[in-house]
Amino acid sequence: MNFIIYTLIILIILYFLLKWWSNLSPKKMSKSVRIITILLLAVLAVLFAVGGKFLLTLPLTLASLALVKLKGLSLIQLVSLYRLIQTLRNAGRFSFNQNQNNNSSSLSLSEAYKILNLDINKKPTKEIVNRAYQKIQKKIHPDISPETSRLSAIVNEAKEIVLKDIS
């Protein structure tokens, strides 16, 4: 019922805006279009200046994940996988370029906690670590998608580091 009411309100507002627009002179129309265009461009410039890094990297990363052929992932799982890849990229441990192989160095303890989405201030139990590990591995296991074998190896390493820390 609300949908119908909202649609009617929007259509009525649109009707009055178009009626007002049609009564304008061509000179006023062109001036209005210029002002609206300048305002929209200014808003977009501010938006990209402030949040451009996040606005551009998330869609591009999700698009590149689609190229990796990850099947059956929900949007929430894709965002979680995006966070994992960003953590690894910031640490210099992952690149979409297959020629780079940065897997020789070991992870730090804080990186391992970030990869498994665990809080470093709270000591998790083995069960919590295993649950977090399994949750991530269900998304990126090489049996699901062979292209994610490097990610899977890094998550395995993170699990081992966290388990050694809590022992």
Beta strands, then each sheet from edge to edge (+ up, - down):
end
